[in-house]
């Protein structure tokens, strides 16, 4: 019996997984709708005040692609917010313009009941108890958990098709996801270190993979042609105040930023959604594609089950390396308007977090969850009004 080459087995596995990824939505479309408890989320309204000018940015920070935080029992058991004033302070936001000027916009949340009901369904991180993983006393960073489960996306039929085509490069070394014809979501730490904007944010750009030209390789060469990157300048950047000047274990909850391009990109984009409980995700899984630094020039896709979740974070063991920060984390969410399962961005991949509780060490890769309030904030950034900011 002839044993197939190893690379052939890998290729077959990769093709099978991608086929499952692309055609599973068709299968899900024939499934019955979710149970009756799956109701639309009431999205609150953010009322912005007039922007206030700030001093120009110094762009003195260094980009930190390998973002890691530490959480002990104090932040583990902390209440989500200490009142309405703190909440509206964190939802205020800075806007950085391409000329280096910036403004601060404070906001109000419309209705006291909206504040109380828009945080999310969870009261404490990991409220269901420790996930089912073994305790580790030695602190070893685990961005790759066991066998590497990432897959390089190759071939125009995959790389330039939805949903992989919604992943874009950020010139500071991170990844982003297209969420409108002019807007890209990424991680806040890719453009701002909590004190100041990074040097690369002065002339921030977004990179789109494009097919190689027919004459980009010499005749007779068998090496595959590399995809080119078309860079587009960013017109303005918005960062939530919850990220700025906050302790890392708290500000990680707000590790997201929105980039507005100078020109429309005319590519498919992925719609946003309030992050449901993992119980309401198809397969209880999340997915994301990014430009991991250990695979230069390659788009890397991965998926994994949600280990647990808090008010603001999704804890998981999706394999990732620096450079994947800012990737759009998506799941298949039930769309009440279309009455079918749809891929939607429910968070942003942030980085790594240590949890030290009661003498036990746990480590996770972490994504920021889009709560109703965060959804309302990002939606306002995209549309400039609240009329278009409903869940569906």
C-alpha positions in Angstrom: 0.0 0.0 0.0 1.3 3.4 -1.0 1.3 6.0 1.8 0.2 9.5 0.5 2.8 12.2 1.0 2.4 14.3 4.2 1.8 17.5 2.3 -0.9 15.8 0.3 -2.7 14.8 3.5 -2.4 18.3 4.9 -3.8 19.7 1.6 -6.7 17.3 1.7 -7.5 18.2 5.3 -7.3 21.9 4.5 -9.6 21.6 1.5 -12.1 19.6 3.5 -12.2 22.1 6.4 -12.6 25.0 4.0 -15.4 23.2 2.2 -17.1 22.6 5.5 -16.6 26.3 6.5 -18.0 27.6 3.2 -21.0 25.2 2.8 -22.1 24.8 6.4 -24.2 28.0 6.2 -26.2 26.3 3.5 -26.9 23.4 5.7 -27.7 25.6 8.7 -30.2 27.5 6.5 -32.4 24.3 6.5 -32.3 23.9 10.2 -35.3 25.1 12.3 -35.0 28.5 13.9 -33.5 28.8 17.4 -35.6 28.3 20.5 -38.2 30.9 21.6 -35.8 32.5 24.1 -33.7 33.8 21.3 -35.1 37.3 21.1 -33.6 40.5 19.5 -31.4 42.5 21.7 -32.6 46.0 22.6 -29.7 48.3 21.5 -29.5 51.6 23.5 -28.8 55.0 22.0 -25.7 57.0 22.5 -26.2 60.8 22.5 -22.9 62.4 21.6 -21.9 66.0 22.7 -20.1 68.4 20.5 -16.4 67.3 20.0 -13.8 69.1 22.1 -10.4 69.9 20.5 -7.4 68.2 22.2 -3.7 68.9 21.8 -2.1 67.2 18.8 -0.8 63.7 19.3 2.9 63.2 19.8 2.9 59.7 18.3 5.5 58.6 20.9 4.3 55.1 21.6 5.7 51.8 20.4 3.5 49.2 18.7 2.9 46.2 21.0 1.8 43.3 18.8 2.3 40.7 21.6 -0.4 42.1 23.9 -0.8 40.3 27.2 -2.6 41.2 30.5 -2.9 39.8 34.0 -6.0 39.5 36.0 -6.2 38.4 39.7 -9.1 37.8 42.0 -9.7 41.6 42.4 -10.5 42.2 38.7 -11.9 38.7 38.3 -14.7 39.4 40.8 -15.1 43.2 40.1 -18.5 44.6 39.3 -18.8 45.6 35.6 -19.3 49.3 36.2 -19.3 51.5 39.3 -22.2 53.7 38.1 -23.6 55.6 35.2 -20.9 58.3 35.3 -18.1 55.7 34.9 -20.0 54.0 32.1 -20.5 57.1 30.0 -16.8 58.1 30.6 -15.6 54.8 29.1 -18.0 55.1 26.1 -16.7 58.6 25.3 -14.1 58.4 22.5 -11.2 60.1 20.8 -11.0 60.9 17.1 -7.6 61.1 15.5 -7.4 62.8 12.1 -4.8 62.2 9.4 -3.2 65.6 10.1 -2.4 64.6 13.7 -5.2 66.7 15.3 -7.6 65.0 17.6 -10.9 65.6 19.5 -12.7 64.1 22.4 -16.5 63.4 22.2 -18.4 62.7 25.4 -21.7 60.8 25.3 -24.8 60.1 27.2 -26.7 56.9 27.2 -30.4 57.4 26.5 -32.6 56.1 29.3 -31.5 54.8 32.7 -33.1 51.4 32.0 -30.9 51.1 28.9 -27.8 51.4 31.0 -28.9 48.7 33.4 -30.0 46.3 30.6 -27.3 46.8 28.0 -24.3 45.5 29.8 -24.8 41.9 28.9 -26.1 38.6 30.3 -23.1 37.9 32.5 -22.3 39.2 35.9 -18.7 38.0 36.5 -15.9 36.6 34.3 -16.1 32.9 33.9 -19.4 32.8 35.8 -20.0 29.2 34.9 -16.8 28.0 36.7 -13.4 27.1 35.5 -13.3 25.8 31.9 -12.4 22.1 31.6 -8.6 22.4 31.2 -5.8 21.1 33.4 -4.3 23.4 36.0 -0.8 24.7 35.2 1.4 26.0 38.0 4.2 27.1 35.6 3.5 30.3 33.8 4.3 29.5 30.1 2.7 31.6 27.4 0.4 29.4 25.3 -0.6 31.2 22.2 -0.4 27.9 20.4 -2.4 25.2 22.4 -1.2 21.7 21.6 -1.1 20.9 17.9 -1.2 24.1 15.7 -4.7 24.3 14.3 -4.2 27.2 12.0 -4.6 27.0 8.2 -3.0 29.1 5.6 -5.5 30.4 3.1 -4.2 30.0 -0.5 -5.7 30.3 -3.9 -7.8 33.1 -5.3 -10.9 31.0 -5.0 -10.6 31.2 -1.2 -8.3 34.2 -0.5 -10.3 36.8 -2.4 -13.8 35.4 -1.6 -16.0 36.1 1.4 -15.5 35.7 4.3 -11.7 35.6 4.0 -11.7 38.7 1.8 -12.9 40.8 4.8 -9.6 40.4 6.5 -7.1 43.3 5.8 -3.7 44.3 7.0 -3.0 47.3 9.2 0.3 49.1 8.5 1.3 48.9 12.2 1.6 45.1 11.9 -1.9 44.0 13.0 -5.0 42.7 11.2 -8.4 44.4 10.7 -11.9 43.4 9.4 -14.1 45.3 6.9 -17.4 46.3 8.5 -18.7 48.8 5.9 -17.6 50.2 2.6 -15.3 52.7 4.4 -14.7 51.3 7.8 -12.3 48.8 9.4 -12.3 47.4 12.9 -9.1 46.5 14.6 -7.6 46.3 18.1 -7.0 49.6 19.9 -3.5 48.5 21.0 -2.5 48.4 17.4 -2.8 52.2 17.2 -2.6 53.4 20.8 -0.8 52.1 23.9 -3.2 53.6 26.4 -1.2 56.8 26.8 -0.4 58.0 23.3 -0.8 56.9 19.6 1.9 54.7 18.2 4.4 56.0 15.7 2.9 54.1 12.9 -0.5 55.7 13.4 0.8 59.1 12.0 0.4 57.7 8.5 -1.9 54.8 9.1 -2.8 52.6 6.2 -5.0 49.6 5.5 -3.7 46.9 3.1 -5.9 44.9 0.7 -4.6 41.7 -0.9 -4.9 41.8 -4.7 -4.2 39.1 -7.2 -0.6 39.0 -8.7 -0.2 40.5 -12.1 0.2 38.0 -15.0 3.8 39.1 -15.6 4.9 39.3 -12.0 7.1 36.2 -12.3 9.6 35.4 -14.9 8.8 32.8 -17.6 9.8 29.3 -16.7 9.6 29.8 -13.0 7.4 27.4 -11.1 7.2 29.3 -7.8 3.7 30.5 -7.0 3.0 34.2 -7.5 2.6 36.1 -4.4 -0.4 38.3 -3.8 0.2 42.0 -3.8 -1.0 44.5 -1.2 -2.8 47.7 -2.2 -2.5 50.2 0.6 -5.2 52.8 1.4 -4.7 55.8 3.8 -6.9 56.1 6.8 -8.9 59.4 7.1 -9.6 59.2 10.9 -9.3 56.8 13.8 -11.7 56.4 16.7 -10.6 54.9 20.1 -12.9 54.4 23.1 -12.0 56.3 26.3 -12.3 53.0 28.1 -9.0 52.0 26.5 -7.1 55.2 27.2 -5.3 55.7 30.5 -6.9 52.6 32.2 -5.4 49.6 33.9 -4.6 47.0 31.3 -6.8 44.3 32.9 -9.7 46.8 32.6 -8.9 48.5 29.4 -8.6 45.2 27.6 -12.4 45.2 27.7 -12.3 48.2 25.3 -9.4 47.0 23.1 -11.1 48.0 19.8 -10.7 50.9 17.3 -12.5 51.9 14.1 -10.6 53.2 11.1 -12.3 55.2 8.4 -10.7 55.0 4.9 -10.3 57.9 2.6 -12.0 56.0 -0.2 -14.6 53.2 -0.4 -13.0 49.8 -0.9 -15.9 48.2 -2.9 -15.4 44.8 -1.4 -17.8 42.6 0.6 -17.8 43.4 4.3 -19.1 41.5 7.4 -22.0 42.9 9.4 -21.7 43.5 13.1 -23.8 41.9 15.9 -24.1 42.1 19.6 -22.2 39.0 20.9 -24.7 36.4 22.0 -24.0 33.8 24.6 -21.9 30.9 23.2 -25.0 28.8 23.6 -26.6 30.8 20.8 -23.7 30.5 18.4 -24.0 27.8 15.7 -21.7 25.1 16.9 -20.7 27.2 19.9 -17.6 28.2 17.9 -15.8 31.3 16.8 -13.7 31.9 13.8 -11.2 34.5 12.7 -8.5 35.1 10.0 -5.4 37.2 10.5 -1.9 37.9 9.3 0.1 36.1 12.0 3.7 37.3 12.3 5.2 33.8 12.1 3.7 33.2 8.7 4.7 36.4 6.8 2.6 37.3 3.8 0.0 34.6 4.5 -3.6 34.9 5.7 -4.2 32.4 8.5 -7.6 31.1 9.4 -8.6 29.3 12.6 -11.7 28.3 14.6 -12.3 26.8 18.0 -15.0 26.5 20.7 -15.6 29.2 23.2 -14.2 28.1 26.6 -16.1 30.7 28.6 -17.1 34.4 28.5 -17.5 37.4 30.8 -19.4 40.6 30.3 -16.7 41.9 28.0 -14.4 39.1 27.0 -14.5 35.8 25.1 -12.0 33.3 26.6 -10.8 30.7 24.1 -7.8 28.6 22.9 -7.8 29.5 19.2 -4.2 29.3 18.1 -2.8 32.7 17.3 0.5 34.6 17.1 1.3 38.3 17.2 0.0 40.0 14.1 -3.4 38.4 14.5 -4.5 41.1 16.9 -7.4 43.1 15.5 -8.8 40.2 13.6 -12.6 40.2 13.4 -13.9 37.3 15.5 -17.1 36.0 14.0 -19.7 33.3 14.6 -22.9 32.2 12.9 -25.6 34.2 14.5 -29.3 33.8 14.0 -30.6 36.8 12.0 -34.3 37.5 13.0 -34.9 39.7 9.9 -33.5 37.2 7.4 -34.7 34.2 9.5 -31.4 32.3 8.9 -27.9 31.8 10.3 -25.5 34.5 9.2 -21.8 35.1 9.8 -21.4 38.3 11.9 -18.5 40.0 13.7 -19.2 39.6 17.4 -15.8 40.7 18.7 -12.1 41.6 18.1 -9.2 39.4 18.9 -7.1 41.2 21.5 -4.3 38.9 22.8 -3.5 36.9 25.8 -4.6 37.0 29.5 -3.4 35.3 32.6 -6.0 34.6 35.3 -4.6 33.9 38.8 -7.5 32.9 41.1 -7.3 31.2 44.4 -3.7 30.1 43.7 -4.5 28.6 40.3 -3.0 29.9 37.0 -5.0 29.8 33.8 -4.1 31.3 30.5 -6.3 32.1 27.5 -6.3 33.8 24.2 -8.9 36.6 24.5 -11.3 38.5 22.3 -13.4 41.5 23.2 -17.1 40.9 23.2 -19.5 43.4 21.6 -22.0 44.2 24.3 -25.2 46.2 23.3 -23.4 49.4 24.4 -20.3 48.7 22.5 -22.4 47.8 19.5 -24.2 51.1 19.8 -21.0 53.0 20.0 -19.3 51.3 17.0 -22.5 51.6 15.0 -22.6 55.4 15.7 -19.0 55.6 14.5 -19.9 53.9 11.3 -23.3 55.6 10.5 -23.0 58.9 12.3 -26.5 58.5 13.7 -28.6 56.2 15.8 -31.4 55.6 13.3 -29.4 52.9 11.5 -28.2 51.3 14.7 -30.5 48.5 15.5 -29.4 44.9 16.1 -30.4 43.6 12.7 
